[in-house]
């Protein structure tokens, strides 16, 4: 949703168009907008961004928005490659808790 709480197909389409931007900040905002709307299609884009030699912590936060436990292996790979950080550890912890919750509700 935007600042006013609106979520329309037009807004989502604008975000999709902005995913092709070369400017990282613009692309990040588009990915954020879609992730906050639980659009699982951005998971692959986040994985691509996180596979770079240098990663932005903001991308790690986006995984939390998606609440997708299948992304845990990616987070553990990042931890192995770059070491831990507060944001990374928090994201892993949140998804591990969610994974346990999902397991108990099945």
Biopython code that builds the backbone (N, CA, C, O; Angstrom):
import numpy as np
from Bio.PDB.StructureBuilder import StructureBuilder

atoms = [
    (1, "UNK", "N", (0.829, -1.179, 0.000)),
    (1, "UNK", "CA", (0.000, 0.000, 0.000)),
    (1, "UNK", "C", (0.875, 1.244, 0.000)),
    (1, "UNK", "O", (1.980, 1.254, 0.543)),
    (2, "UNK", "N", (0.354, 2.280, -0.618)),
    (2, "UNK", "CA", (1.125, 3.522, -0.601)),
    (2, "UNK", "C", (0.842, 4.273, 0.698)),
    (2, "UNK", "O", (0.146, 3.760, 1.574)),
    (3, "UNK", "N", (1.363, 5.450, 0.820)),
    (3, "UNK", "CA", (1.219, 6.240, 2.039)),
    (3, "UNK", "C", (-0.249, 6.414, 2.410)),
    (3, "UNK", "O", (-0.587, 6.447, 3.593)),
    (4, "UNK", "N", (-1.110, 6.524, 1.427)),
    (4, "UNK", "CA", (-2.536, 6.731, 1.677)),
    (4, "UNK", "C", (-3.292, 5.431, 1.892)),
    (4, "UNK", "O", (-4.498, 5.453, 2.135)),
    (5, "UNK", "N", (-2.607, 4.302, 1.808)),
    (5, "UNK", "CA", (-3.261, 3.021, 2.031)),
    (5, "UNK", "C", (-3.884, 2.422, 0.791)),
    (5, "UNK", "O", (-4.644, 1.459, 0.889)),
    (6, "UNK", "N", (-3.580, 2.968, -0.378)),
    (6, "UNK", "CA", (-4.161, 2.454, -1.607)),
    (6, "UNK", "C", (-3.312, 1.331, -2.182)),
    (6, "UNK", "O", (-2.085, 1.342, -2.090)),
    (7, "UNK", "N", (-3.983, 0.380, -2.767)),
    (7, "UNK", "CA", (-3.298, -0.699, -3.478)),
    (7, "UNK", "C", (-4.169, -1.040, -4.676)),
    (7, "UNK", "O", (-5.237, -1.637, -4.540)),
    (8, "UNK", "N", (-3.702, -0.658, -5.828)),
    (8, "UNK", "CA", (-4.475, -0.895, -7.044)),
    (8, "UNK", "C", (-3.609, -1.636, -8.054)),
    (8, "UNK", "O", (-2.385, -1.655, -7.928)),
    (9, "UNK", "N", (-4.237, -2.246, -9.056)),
    (9, "UNK", "CA", (-3.455, -2.885, -10.119)),
    (9, "UNK", "C", (-2.523, -1.892, -10.818)),
    (9, "UNK", "O", (-1.424, -2.257, -11.236)),
    (10, "UNK", "N", (-2.959, -0.649, -10.942)),
    (10, "UNK", "CA", (-2.126, 0.366, -11.588)),
    (10, "UNK", "C", (-0.847, 0.625, -10.790)),
    (10, "UNK", "O", (0.237, 0.746, -11.359)),
    (11, "UNK", "N", (-0.988, 0.707, -9.471)),
    (11, "UNK", "CA", (0.186, 0.923, -8.619)),
    (11, "UNK", "C", (1.139, -0.259, -8.738)),
    (11, "UNK", "O", (2.349, -0.077, -8.872)),
    (12, "UNK", "N", (0.595, -1.461, -8.689)),
    (12, "UNK", "CA", (1.437, -2.659, -8.813)),
    (12, "UNK", "C", (2.127, -2.698, -10.177)),
    (12, "UNK", "O", (3.301, -3.058, -10.267)),
    (13, "UNK", "N", (1.411, -2.333, -11.228)),
    (13, "UNK", "CA", (2.015, -2.316, -12.568)),
    (13, "UNK", "C", (3.149, -1.297, -12.658)),
    (13, "UNK", "O", (4.159, -1.547, -13.317)),
    (14, "UNK", "N", (2.987, -0.161, -12.006)),
    (14, "UNK", "CA", (4.073, 0.836, -11.978)),
    (14, "UNK", "C", (5.305, 0.257, -11.299)),
    (14, "UNK", "O", (6.427, 0.447, -11.768)),
    (15, "UNK", "N", (5.095, -0.445, -10.201)),
    (15, "UNK", "CA", (6.227, -1.085, -9.522)),
    (15, "UNK", "C", (6.915, -2.088, -10.442)),
    (15, "UNK", "O", (8.144, -2.144, -10.500)),
    (16, "UNK", "N", (6.125, -2.874, -11.157)),
    (16, "UNK", "CA", (6.699, -3.876, -12.071)),
    (16, "UNK", "C", (7.546, -3.192, -13.140)),
    (16, "UNK", "O", (8.634, -3.667, -13.465)),
    (17, "UNK", "N", (7.059, -2.090, -13.685)),
    (17, "UNK", "CA", (7.828, -1.361, -14.701)),
    (17, "UNK", "C", (9.143, -0.821, -14.138)),
    (17, "UNK", "O", (10.155, -0.788, -14.837)),
    (18, "UNK", "N", (9.122, -0.402, -12.883)),
    (18, "UNK", "CA", (10.320, 0.166, -12.261)),
    (18, "UNK", "C", (11.368, -0.890, -11.901)),
    (18, "UNK", "O", (12.505, -0.545, -11.579)),
    (19, "UNK", "N", (11.001, -2.158, -11.953)),
    (19, "UNK", "CA", (11.955, -3.228, -11.646)),
    (19, "UNK", "C", (13.102, -3.281, -12.646)),
    (19, "UNK", "O", (14.161, -3.834, -12.351)),
    (20, "UNK", "N", (12.892, -2.708, -13.826)),
    (20, "UNK", "CA", (13.912, -2.747, -14.880)),
    (20, "UNK", "C", (14.880, -1.565, -14.814)),
    (20, "UNK", "O", (15.798, -1.468, -15.629)),
    (21, "UNK", "N", (14.678, -0.679, -13.858)),
    (21, "UNK", "CA", (15.530, 0.502, -13.711)),
    (21, "UNK", "C", (16.965, 0.108, -13.390)),
    (21, "UNK", "O", (17.208, -0.858, -12.668)),
    (22, "UNK", "N", (17.904, 0.859, -13.929)),
    (22, "UNK", "CA", (19.316, 0.638, -13.608)),
    (22, "UNK", "C", (19.683, 1.206, -12.243)),
    (22, "UNK", "O", (20.596, 0.709, -11.584)),
    (23, "UNK", "N", (18.979, 2.235, -11.824)),
    (23, "UNK", "CA", (19.249, 2.874, -10.543)),
    (23, "UNK", "C", (18.802, 1.946, -9.412)),
    (23, "UNK", "O", (17.625, 1.596, -9.318)),
    (24, "UNK", "N", (19.750, 1.548, -8.551)),
    (24, "UNK", "CA", (19.445, 0.610, -7.476)),
    (24, "UNK", "C", (18.340, 1.116, -6.564)),
    (24, "UNK", "O", (17.445, 0.350, -6.208)),
    (25, "UNK", "N", (18.377, 2.391, -6.174)),
    (25, "UNK", "CA", (17.385, 2.917, -5.236)),
    (25, "UNK", "C", (15.970, 2.860, -5.802)),
    (25, "UNK", "O", (15.023, 2.559, -5.075)),
    (26, "UNK", "N", (15.822, 3.142, -7.076)),
    (26, "UNK", "CA", (14.506, 3.068, -7.721)),
    (26, "UNK", "C", (14.039, 1.612, -7.755)),
    (26, "UNK", "O", (12.894, 1.307, -7.422)),
    (27, "UNK", "N", (14.936, 0.729, -8.157)),
    (27, "UNK", "CA", (14.614, -0.702, -8.217)),
    (27, "UNK", "C", (14.270, -1.231, -6.817)),
    (27, "UNK", "O", (13.340, -2.020, -6.654)),
    (28, "UNK", "N", (15.016, -0.794, -5.833)),
    (28, "UNK", "CA", (14.761, -1.214, -4.454)),
    (28, "UNK", "C", (13.361, -0.786, -4.002)),
    (28, "UNK", "O", (12.639, -1.575, -3.393)),
    (29, "UNK", "N", (12.981, 0.445, -4.295)),
    (29, "UNK", "CA", (11.648, 0.932, -3.904)),
    (29, "UNK", "C", (10.544, 0.128, -4.586)),
    (29, "UNK", "O", (9.512, -0.154, -3.977)),
    (30, "UNK", "N", (10.761, -0.239, -5.846)),
    (30, "UNK", "CA", (9.769, -1.048, -6.562)),
    (30, "UNK", "C", (9.666, -2.440, -5.937)),
    (30, "UNK", "O", (8.566, -2.955, -5.736)),
    (31, "UNK", "N", (10.802, -3.038, -5.635)),
    (31, "UNK", "CA", (10.801, -4.362, -5.002)),
    (31, "UNK", "C", (10.138, -4.277, -3.629)),
    (31, "UNK", "O", (9.376, -5.166, -3.250)),
    (32, "UNK", "N", (10.425, -3.218, -2.890)),
    (32, "UNK", "CA", (9.814, -3.021, -1.575)),
    (32, "UNK", "C", (8.298, -2.925, -1.690)),
    (32, "UNK", "O", (7.568, -3.564, -0.932)),
    (33, "UNK", "N", (7.832, -2.127, -2.636)),
    (33, "UNK", "CA", (6.389, -1.969, -2.826)),
    (33, "UNK", "C", (5.703, -3.289, -3.110)),
    (33, "UNK", "O", (4.626, -3.562, -2.581)),
    (34, "UNK", "N", (6.321, -4.106, -3.940)),
    (34, "UNK", "CA", (5.735, -5.406, -4.268)),
    (34, "UNK", "C", (5.867, -6.389, -3.104)),
    (34, "UNK", "O", (4.949, -7.166, -2.842)),
    (35, "UNK", "N", (6.991, -6.358, -2.415)),
    (35, "UNK", "CA", (7.186, -7.264, -1.274)),
    (35, "UNK", "C", (6.187, -6.961, -0.160)),
    (35, "UNK", "O", (5.655, -7.879, 0.465)),
    (36, "UNK", "N", (5.932, -5.679, 0.090)),
    (36, "UNK", "CA", (4.966, -5.307, 1.128)),
    (36, "UNK", "C", (3.556, -5.745, 0.765)),
    (36, "UNK", "O", (2.693, -5.889, 1.631)),
    (37, "UNK", "N", (3.335, -5.955, -0.519)),
    (37, "UNK", "CA", (2.036, -6.435, -0.984)),
    (37, "UNK", "C", (2.037, -7.959, -1.118)),
    (37, "UNK", "O", (1.132, -8.547, -1.709)),
    (38, "UNK", "N", (3.068, -8.580, -0.557)),
    (38, "UNK", "CA", (3.228, -10.039, -0.542)),
    (38, "UNK", "C", (3.258, -10.643, -1.937)),
    (38, "UNK", "O", (2.799, -11.767, -2.144)),
    (39, "UNK", "N", (3.794, -9.903, -2.883)),
    (39, "UNK", "CA", (3.933, -10.387, -4.253)),
    (39, "UNK", "C", (5.157, -11.295, -4.316)),
    (39, "UNK", "O", (6.294, -10.823, -4.331)),
    (40, "UNK", "N", (4.910, -12.600, -4.351)),
    (40, "UNK", "CA", (5.991, -13.593, -4.301)),
    (40, "UNK", "C", (6.889, -13.551, -5.538)),
    (40, "UNK", "O", (7.982, -14.118, -5.521)),
    (41, "UNK", "N", (6.453, -12.900, -6.594)),
    (41, "UNK", "CA", (7.268, -12.853, -7.814)),
    (41, "UNK", "C", (8.571, -12.081, -7.610)),
    (41, "UNK", "O", (9.508, -12.249, -8.391)),
    (42, "UNK", "N", (8.650, -11.248, -6.587)),
    (42, "UNK", "CA", (9.880, -10.492, -6.358)),
    (42, "UNK", "C", (10.937, -11.311, -5.623)),
    (42, "UNK", "O", (12.076, -10.867, -5.484)),
    (43, "UNK", "N", (10.575, -12.486, -5.158)),
    (43, "UNK", "CA", (11.544, -13.326, -4.439)),
    (43, "UNK", "C", (12.774, -13.588, -5.298)),
    (43, "UNK", "O", (13.899, -13.495, -4.806)),
    (44, "UNK", "N", (12.579, -13.911, -6.563)),
    (44, "UNK", "CA", (13.717, -14.180, -7.454)),
    (44, "UNK", "C", (14.574, -12.937, -7.648)),
    (44, "UNK", "O", (15.800, -13.031, -7.710)),
    (45, "UNK", "N", (13.944, -11.786, -7.744)),
    (45, "UNK", "CA", (14.705, -10.533, -7.879)),
    (45, "UNK", "C", (15.537, -10.256, -6.632)),
    (45, "UNK", "O", (16.680, -9.808, -6.723)),
    (46, "UNK", "N", (14.958, -10.526, -5.479)),
    (46, "UNK", "CA", (15.694, -10.328, -4.229)),
    (46, "UNK", "C", (16.884, -11.287, -4.178)),
    (46, "UNK", "O", (17.983, -10.898, -3.784)),
    (47, "UNK", "N", (16.661, -12.532, -4.575)),
    (47, "UNK", "CA", (17.751, -13.515, -4.599)),
    (47, "UNK", "C", (18.860, -13.048, -5.537)),
    (47, "UNK", "O", (20.041, -13.174, -5.213)),
    (48, "UNK", "N", (18.484, -12.508, -6.702)),
    (48, "UNK", "CA", (19.492, -11.986, -7.638)),
    (48, "UNK", "C", (20.301, -10.860, -7.003)),
    (48, "UNK", "O", (21.527, -10.830, -7.102)),
    (49, "UNK", "N", (19.603, -9.939, -6.354)),
    (49, "UNK", "CA", (20.286, -8.815, -5.707)),
    (49, "UNK", "C", (21.216, -9.313, -4.598)),
    (49, "UNK", "O", (22.295, -8.759, -4.388)),
    (50, "UNK", "N", (20.789, -10.360, -3.894)),
    (50, "UNK", "CA", (21.586, -10.886, -2.789)),
    (50, "UNK", "C", (22.732, -11.779, -3.250)),
    (50, "UNK", "O", (23.579, -12.162, -2.443)),
    (51, "UNK", "N", (22.766, -12.111, -4.529)),
    (51, "UNK", "CA", (23.849, -12.958, -5.036)),
    (51, "UNK", "C", (25.042, -12.136, -5.530)),
    (51, "UNK", "O", (26.040, -12.689, -5.992)),
    (52, "UNK", "N", (24.926, -10.817, -5.428)),
    (52, "UNK", "CA", (26.026, -9.940, -5.837)),
    (52, "UNK", "C", (27.200, -10.063, -4.858)),
    (52, "UNK", "O", (27.051, -10.595, -3.757)),
    (53, "UNK", "N", (28.359, -9.568, -5.275)),
    (53, "UNK", "CA", (29.532, -9.596, -4.394)),
    (53, "UNK", "C", (29.379, -8.661, -3.202)),
    (53, "UNK", "O", (29.967, -8.882, -2.143)),
    (54, "UNK", "N", (28.592, -7.627, -3.386)),
    (54, "UNK", "CA", (28.308, -6.685, -2.305)),
    (54, "UNK", "C", (26.793, -6.602, -2.187)),
    (54, "UNK", "O", (26.103, -6.381, -3.182)),
    (55, "UNK", "N", (26.276, -6.775, -0.982)),
    (55, "UNK", "CA", (24.824, -6.749, -0.822)),
    (55, "UNK", "C", (24.410, -5.588, 0.073)),
    (55, "UNK", "O", (25.183, -5.098, 0.896)),
    (56, "UNK", "N", (23.188, -5.174, -0.114)),
    (56, "UNK", "CA", (22.605, -4.091, 0.661)),
    (56, "UNK", "C", (21.693, -4.721, 1.718)),
    (56, "UNK", "O", (20.825, -5.527, 1.384)),
    (57, "UNK", "N", (21.884, -4.360, 2.977)),
    (57, "UNK", "CA", (21.074, -4.915, 4.070)),
    (57, "UNK", "C", (19.577, -4.716, 3.858)),
    (57, "UNK", "O", (18.760, -5.489, 4.358)),
    (58, "UNK", "N", (19.230, -3.679, 3.117)),
    (58, "UNK", "CA", (17.801, -3.421, 2.890)),
    (58, "UNK", "C", (17.150, -4.574, 2.144)),
    (58, "UNK", "O", (15.967, -4.851, 2.340)),
    (59, "UNK", "N", (17.912, -5.251, 1.290)),
    (59, "UNK", "CA", (17.363, -6.396, 0.560)),
    (59, "UNK", "C", (17.044, -7.547, 1.509)),
    (59, "UNK", "O", (16.076, -8.279, 1.306)),
    (60, "UNK", "N", (17.855, -7.698, 2.533)),
    (60, "UNK", "CA", (17.604, -8.749, 3.522)),
    (60, "UNK", "C", (16.285, -8.478, 4.231)),
    (60, "UNK", "O", (15.503, -9.398, 4.471)),
    (61, "UNK", "N", (16.039, -7.226, 4.562)),
    (61, "UNK", "CA", (14.783, -6.863, 5.224)),
    (61, "UNK", "C", (13.566, -7.228, 4.378)),
    (61, "UNK", "O", (12.521, -7.598, 4.914)),
    (62, "UNK", "N", (13.703, -7.123, 3.072)),
    (62, "UNK", "CA", (12.565, -7.406, 2.192)),
    (62, "UNK", "C", (12.116, -8.855, 2.302)),
    (62, "UNK", "O", (10.936, -9.154, 2.121)),
    (63, "UNK", "N", (13.037, -9.748, 2.595)),
    (63, "UNK", "CA", (12.659, -11.153, 2.764)),
    (63, "UNK", "C", (11.690, -11.288, 3.934)),
    (63, "UNK", "O", (10.788, -12.125, 3.900)),
    (64, "UNK", "N", (11.870, -10.475, 4.960)),
    (64, "UNK", "CA", (10.947, -10.500, 6.097)),
    (64, "UNK", "C", (9.532, -10.120, 5.679)),
    (64, "UNK", "O", (8.561, -10.700, 6.164)),
    (65, "UNK", "N", (9.415, -9.145, 4.780)),
    (65, "UNK", "CA", (8.085, -8.746, 4.309)),
    (65, "UNK", "C", (7.379, -9.897, 3.606)),
    (65, "UNK", "O", (6.174, -10.089, 3.772)),
    (66, "UNK", "N", (8.131, -10.659, 2.822)),
    (66, "UNK", "CA", (7.528, -11.747, 2.054)),
    (66, "UNK", "C", (7.074, -12.903, 2.935)),
    (66, "UNK", "O", (6.152, -13.635, 2.579)),
    (67, "UNK", "N", (7.722, -13.066, 4.086)),
    (67, "UNK", "CA", (7.390, -14.159, 5.003)),
    (67, "UNK", "C", (7.426, -15.508, 4.278)),
    (67, "UNK", "O", (6.523, -16.332, 4.424)),
    (68, "UNK", "N", (8.473, -15.711, 3.507)),
    (68, "UNK", "CA", (8.635, -16.914, 2.687)),
    (68, "UNK", "C", (9.787, -17.746, 3.252)),
    (68, "UNK", "O", (10.957, -17.430, 3.037)),
    (69, "UNK", "N", (9.441, -18.813, 3.976)),
    (69, "UNK", "CA", (10.469, -19.626, 4.634)),
    (69, "UNK", "C", (11.354, -20.364, 3.639)),
    (69, "UNK", "O", (12.432, -20.832, 4.007)),
    (70, "UNK", "N", (10.926, -20.476, 2.404)),
    (70, "UNK", "CA", (11.764, -21.145, 1.399)),
    (70, "UNK", "C", (13.018, -20.324, 1.079)),
    (70, "UNK", "O", (13.933, -20.821, 0.423)),
    (71, "UNK", "N", (13.060, -19.080, 1.539)),
    (71, "UNK", "CA", (14.224, -18.227, 1.316)),
    (71, "UNK", "C", (15.276, -18.363, 2.417)),
    (71, "UNK", "O", (16.327, -17.727, 2.346)),
    (72, "UNK", "N", (15.007, -19.181, 3.427)),
    (72, "UNK", "CA", (15.978, -19.380, 4.501)),
    (72, "UNK", "C", (17.340, -19.863, 4.003)),
    (72, "UNK", "O", (18.358, -19.355, 4.473)),
    (73, "UNK", "N", (17.407, -20.821, 3.072)),
    (73, "UNK", "CA", (18.728, -21.250, 2.587)),
    (73, "UNK", "C", (19.552, -20.104, 1.996)),
    (73, "UNK", "O", (20.773, -20.070, 2.145)),
    (74, "UNK", "N", (18.887, -19.180, 1.336)),
    (74, "UNK", "CA", (19.584, -18.018, 0.768)),
    (74, "UNK", "C", (20.199, -17.190, 1.896)),
    (74, "UNK", "O", (21.340, -16.739, 1.794)),
    (75, "UNK", "N", (19.441, -16.997, 2.961)),
    (75, "UNK", "CA", (19.943, -16.215, 4.092)),
    (75, "UNK", "C", (21.136, -16.905, 4.756)),
    (75, "UNK", "O", (22.103, -16.250, 5.145)),
    (76, "UNK", "N", (21.059, -18.219, 4.880)),
    (76, "UNK", "CA", (22.183, -18.948, 5.477)),
    (76, "UNK", "C", (23.421, -18.887, 4.581)),
    (76, "UNK", "O", (24.544, -18.834, 5.083)),
    (77, "UNK", "N", (23.228, -18.895, 3.276)),
    (77, "UNK", "CA", (24.363, -18.756, 2.352)),
    (77, "UNK", "C", (25.022, -17.383, 2.512)),
    (77, "UNK", "O", (26.247, -17.262, 2.502)),
    (78, "UNK", "N", (24.197, -16.368, 2.657)),
    (78, "UNK", "CA", (24.721, -15.011, 2.860)),
    (78, "UNK", "C", (25.507, -14.943, 4.167)),
    (78, "UNK", "O", (26.580, -14.343, 4.232)),
    (79, "UNK", "N", (24.957, -15.563, 5.199)),
    (79, "UNK", "CA", (25.635, -15.570, 6.500)),
    (79, "UNK", "C", (26.990, -16.269, 6.398)),
    (79, "UNK", "O", (27.977, -15.807, 6.969)),
    (80, "UNK", "N", (27.031, -17.384, 5.667)),
    (80, "UNK", "CA", (28.294, -18.110, 5.480)),
    (80, "UNK", "C", (29.306, -17.282, 4.692)),
    (80, "UNK", "O", (30.499, -17.297, 4.994)),
    (81, "UNK", "N", (28.823, -16.564, 3.687)),
    (81, "UNK", "CA", (29.712, -15.809, 2.801)),
    (81, "UNK", "C", (30.208, -14.503, 3.424)),
    (81, "UNK", "O", (31.389, -14.169, 3.325)),
    (82, "UNK", "N", (29.288, -13.763, 4.069)),
    (82, "UNK", "CA", (29.613, -12.425, 4.554)),
    (82, "UNK", "C", (29.701, -12.313, 6.079)),
    (82, "UNK", "O", (30.139, -11.289, 6.602)),
    (83, "UNK", "N", (29.291, -13.348, 6.780)),
    (83, "UNK", "CA", (29.218, -13.258, 8.236)),
    (83, "UNK", "C", (27.853, -12.751, 8.657)),
    (83, "UNK", "O", (27.019, -12.414, 7.817)),
    (84, "UNK", "N", (27.632, -12.700, 9.945)),
    (84, "UNK", "CA", (26.306, -12.303, 10.414)),
    (84, "UNK", "C", (26.228, -10.797, 10.633)),
    (84, "UNK", "O", (27.233, -10.106, 10.799)),
    (85, "UNK", "N", (25.008, -10.333, 10.625)),
    (85, "UNK", "CA", (24.707, -8.942, 10.955)),
    (85, "UNK", "C", (23.405, -8.954, 11.741)),
    (85, "UNK", "O", (22.679, -9.948, 11.741)),
    (86, "UNK", "N", (23.122, -7.870, 12.394)),
    (86, "UNK", "CA", (21.902, -7.789, 13.206)),
    (86, "UNK", "C", (20.655, -8.036, 12.352)),
    (86, "UNK", "O", (19.776, -8.809, 12.736)),
    (87, "UNK", "N", (20.585, -7.379, 11.203)),
    (87, "UNK", "CA", (19.412, -7.527, 10.332)),
    (87, "UNK", "C", (19.289, -8.948, 9.799)),
    (87, "UNK", "O", (18.196, -9.514, 9.758)),
    (88, "UNK", "N", (20.413, -9.515, 9.392)),
    (88, "UNK", "CA", (20.405, -10.873, 8.860)),
    (88, "UNK", "C", (19.968, -11.860, 9.933)),
    (88, "UNK", "O", (19.122, -12.717, 9.677)),
    (89, "UNK", "N", (20.528, -11.750, 11.118)),
    (89, "UNK", "CA", (20.156, -12.654, 12.208)),
    (89, "UNK", "C", (18.683, -12.521, 12.573)),
    (89, "UNK", "O", (18.014, -13.519, 12.841)),
    (90, "UNK", "N", (18.177, -11.285, 12.585)),
    (90, "UNK", "CA", (16.772, -11.062, 12.912)),
    (90, "UNK", "C", (15.866, -11.680, 11.850)),
    (90, "UNK", "O", (14.851, -12.294, 12.179)),
    (91, "UNK", "N", (16.224, -11.522, 10.602)),
    (91, "UNK", "CA", (15.425, -12.078, 9.511)),
    (91, "UNK", "C", (15.413, -13.606, 9.593)),
    (91, "UNK", "O", (14.361, -14.229, 9.452)),
    (92, "UNK", "N", (16.575, -14.200, 9.820)),
    (92, "UNK", "CA", (16.652, -15.660, 9.953)),
    (92, "UNK", "C", (15.805, -16.123, 11.131)),
    (92, "UNK", "O", (15.053, -17.092, 11.021)),
    (93, "UNK", "N", (15.928, -15.438, 12.244)),
    (93, "UNK", "CA", (15.165, -15.805, 13.442)),
    (93, "UNK", "C", (13.662, -15.725, 13.186)),
    (93, "UNK", "O", (12.919, -16.631, 13.565)),
    (94, "UNK", "N", (13.216, -14.654, 12.549)),
    (94, "UNK", "CA", (11.782, -14.493, 12.259)),
    (94, "UNK", "C", (11.264, -15.587, 11.337)),
    (94, "UNK", "O", (10.180, -16.127, 11.560)),
    (95, "UNK", "N", (12.032, -15.917, 10.303)),
    (95, "UNK", "CA", (11.589, -16.958, 9.374)),
    (95, "UNK", "C", (11.646, -18.342, 10.013)),
    (95, "UNK", "O", (10.809, -19.193, 9.709)),
    (96, "UNK", "N", (12.606, -18.578, 10.883)),
    (96, "UNK", "CA", (12.665, -19.863, 11.597)),
    (96, "UNK", "C", (11.447, -20.019, 12.505)),
    (96, "UNK", "O", (10.870, -21.103, 12.588)),
    (97, "UNK", "N", (11.054, -18.945, 13.182)),
    (97, "UNK", "CA", (9.846, -18.974, 14.023)),
    (97, "UNK", "C", (8.616, -19.237, 13.172)),
    (97, "UNK", "O", (7.747, -20.022, 13.553)),
    (98, "UNK", "N", (8.541, -18.585, 12.025)),
    (98, "UNK", "CA", (7.415, -18.783, 11.117)),
    (98, "UNK", "C", (7.379, -20.223, 10.616)),
    (98, "UNK", "O", (6.308, -20.819, 10.499)),
    (99, "UNK", "N", (8.545, -20.776, 10.325)),
    (99, "UNK", "CA", (8.641, -22.160, 9.852)),
    (99, "UNK", "C", (8.085, -23.123, 10.900)),
    (99, "UNK", "O", (7.359, -24.058, 10.562)),
    (100, "UNK", "N", (8.418, -22.899, 12.155)),
    (100, "UNK", "CA", (7.912, -23.739, 13.246)),
    (100, "UNK", "C", (6.404, -23.587, 13.357)),
    (100, "UNK", "O", (5.683, -24.570, 13.529)),
    (101, "UNK", "N", (5.932, -22.349, 13.259)),
    (101, "UNK", "CA", (4.494, -22.078, 13.345)),
    (101, "UNK", "C", (3.742, -22.794, 12.224)),
    (101, "UNK", "O", (2.690, -23.390, 12.455)),
    (102, "UNK", "N", (4.283, -22.730, 11.020)),
    (102, "UNK", "CA", (3.657, -23.388, 9.865)),
    (102, "UNK", "C", (3.630, -24.894, 10.075)),
    (102, "UNK", "O", (2.635, -25.553, 9.773)),
    (103, "UNK", "N", (4.714, -25.429, 10.587)),
    (103, "UNK", "CA", (4.820, -26.873, 10.815)),
    (103, "UNK", "C", (3.752, -27.347, 11.798)),
    (103, "UNK", "O", (3.165, -28.413, 11.614)),
    (104, "UNK", "N", (3.498, -26.552, 12.848)),
    (104, "UNK", "CA", (2.513, -26.937, 13.851)),
    (104, "UNK", "C", (1.076, -26.777, 13.373)),
    (104, "UNK", "O", (0.179, -27.420, 13.917)),
    (105, "UNK", "N", (0.838, -25.952, 12.387)),
    (105, "UNK", "CA", (-0.531, -25.744, 11.899)),
    (105, "UNK", "C", (-0.903, -26.702, 10.781)),
    (105, "UNK", "O", (-2.051, -26.726, 10.337)),
    (106, "UNK", "N", (0.056, -27.488, 10.325)),
    (106, "UNK", "CA", (-0.250, -28.425, 9.228)),
    (106, "UNK", "C", (-0.794, -29.718, 9.756)),
    (106, "UNK", "O", (-1.105, -30.620, 8.979)),
]
sb = StructureBuilder()
sb.init_structure("model")
sb.init_model(0)
sb.init_chain("A")
sb.init_seg("    ")
for serial, (resi, resn, name, xyz) in enumerate(atoms, 1):
    if name == "N":
        sb.init_residue(resn, " ", resi, " ")
    sb.init_atom(name, np.array(xyz, "f"), 0.0, 1.0, " ", f" {name:<3s}", serial, name[0])
structure = sb.get_structure()
